[in-house]
Amino acid sequence: MPDPLPMPGHSGGARDAMTCLYRCGNACAHPIPNTSDNPYFGDIVNAAMSRRGVIRAGALVLGLGGATVPATAATASPAAPSTGAGELTFKPIPPNTLDTFIVPNGYDSAVVIRWGDPIIPGAPAFDPDRQTAQRQVRQFGFNNDFLGVVPLSRDRALLVANHEYTNEELMFPGFTTLEAMTVGQIEVAMAAHGMSVVELERVAGTGQWRQAKSGRLKYNRRFTMLATPFRLDGPVAGTPLVRTAADPRGVSVTGTLNNCAGGVTPWGTVLSGEENFNQYFVGGDAVPAADKARLSRYGITTTTRYPSPSRRWERAQERFDLAKHPHEANRFGWIVEVDPLSPDEPPRKHTAMGRFKHEGANVIVAKDGRVAAYMGDDERFEYLYKFVSDKKYRPGDRRHNLTLLESGTLYVARLTGDSPAAEIDGTGKLPSDGAFDGTGTWIKLVAGDRSFVPGMTAVEVLTFARLAGDAVKATKMDRPEDVQPSLRTGRIYAALTNNTNRGVGTNAGPDEANPRRENRHGQILEIVEAGGDHTGESFTWSLPIVCGDPADPNTYFAGYDKTAVSPISCPDNVAFDSAGNLWIATDGNALDSNDGLFATPIEGPARGHLRQFLTVPPGAETCGPFITSDDRSVFVAVQHPGEITGATMDKPASTWPDGDYAKPAVVVTWRLDGGPIGS
């Protein structure tokens, strides 16, 4: 198997060129969309490999697990009780490059569902030589990313999975080029995007789960780019910026696109973030001049007809040609809400939460009963956002709670360091006060139909939130991905994956929150809202973990003894078990090992004692970690295994999970003695 190529694209770490091509359209090979002159901190300072395994974290209640906040008491409190033993006791596994899953001794794992498995009653078994869109819309989609698990009972649950993008080389036998694809193959790829809802059942009272084979399976659904209607709500719905020839009212969008991470709400719905939607459109060179700057800010090519690469979806559906339908792109880049318990209800896109390249959204109920959602915009030098609802959460009133994300206030973050600028030298060396930390402000962008950004209407602020962030001088971050509050402490944790362009050429240089030049390994950001108020506008922040090889003096693990810490690179998703331990999934490991899942306490004397729990196969990304509320099961999405330049379905770089060719899949891991995961 060839060694991975140096990362020229998406992650800036060690992700293979094939990932860069398909996930984000070689974003890192194109000009950085954020060309604003926002100041950076330097300017504003002082003013065991025996078993296969898999995993991820989230924490629900309702007897199984899944919601970002408990459905009955969805407020964060330092006194929130732990239902798990708490102390992490597993022996960390070593880094490796094996074509399998590795989990600690005493654990086991099993594939729950894989690409192509039938999920709609009557769907045919998967046959790589007989793929059609009509078959794929009834089968589990490709490249599963975020996972949410919503309980039906103690032994039944609904798995909700995002399908972010497709790798055509790894999907079609005999594949040659994107340009040579047939319209039928394009439609298969469109059908493989989107989301799936799949009913699960527990296996014999253990921590293992499998696809339910009995019952009506009335909840199973597929959401695809081919024909699934999504309803727009909030201030942008019905406005000219989202009207098209096919939807002159501007209220209904076909499909959801490039869905990355997400979250489970206190009321049992699932949020999904639309991320790298820009790469699917052509014809940006022919849009009205007034639209070009807006499209470019979101990474859409406006100087030539075809981006490089081009999926050529306009051959299957004309709406992807912006020369003919210039507003179609404005209908993607939103937070989607799916109600898995109501299979007849259309999913929605919440325009009040802003449009950017959403990694996901995670909700917590604030002290006054309103809900706050935290979000990252996953691209180099982009921003952190917070949405606060107008209405208050009502326990047990699901119909009311389904309206909470339709109106509210959108904020963007500005962070300030507290160390002298000269002490932030770009190496990652700690400043003299012993910590990368400081204060921050949530800058109000829009509230309801009122804009707080000069020269932009409320509708423009929400539709072009990146431009609004530019205007108010938000802080440019190193790829802010998953952002999630801890229900135990109320603190918020963000994965800043990497940014090899930090400090290069005319790009923004290192600052206290992004302290390393040419950052390959990323860091974890911790935010503490002032007074514990998630609706407030001020906070303090710190970097408890600066990732990389612990032997590197310019890494940091909350002050813990680094000789006992596992190496970690490119944090992507974060989540929590019921004891409050932080679990971190990686994407693009730049330390010559497969990606994996890690865990660390974030309180007490073991804070920063990070250890590796599992690894996924070569070329794969560790996605979705979701830990059930009883801590007995951890679900993980293994996305794009074998995604290595030169690999094809006919000549795979990985044969996981079935020994023939690589397939994205969801896996559940459990402890053999029935105890809590990790503890």
LINKA-V553812 format. One line per field, one symbol per residue. psi: psi as a letter, one per 40 degrees, with the letter a starting at -180 (. if undefined). A space follows every 50 residues. Layout:
# LINKA-V553812
psi: ???
This chain:
# LINKA-V553812
psi: hiiiiihebddebfiidddddddeffdeeiihdgeifhiidddeid.ffe iiiiiiidhabfecididiiedgfiihdehiheiddhheihiiiiifiga ihiiieiiiihdiihehhdhheiiihhdefhiddddeeihaighbihihh idadeiihhhhigdiigddedhheiciddeiidddddddddeibiihhhi iihfeaeiiihheiadfeehihhiedehhhhhiaddheideeiiddgeef ehhhiihfhbaaihidefihihhhcfddeeiieeeeiiddeddddddeeh hedidhihihefeeddhdeeheddgeeddeeifihhhhgeegeehiiihh eeeihaghdahhiihideeiihhhiihgihfaiiihhhidiihhhegddd deedeeiahhiihhihieiiddegeedehiideeihiaiihhhhdihbeh iehhehiddddddfdddddddefihhigghbhhhihedeeihhhhhdige ehehbeihaiadegehifhdeaihhhhhhheeheeaeiiiiigdhhiahd ehefihgfeiheeeiiiihghdiiiiieeeihhhiihfhfffiiiahiii ieiadeheghihdiiiiieiihiehhhideeehhiihhifieghheiidd gieieieeeciihiihiiiihdeeiihd.
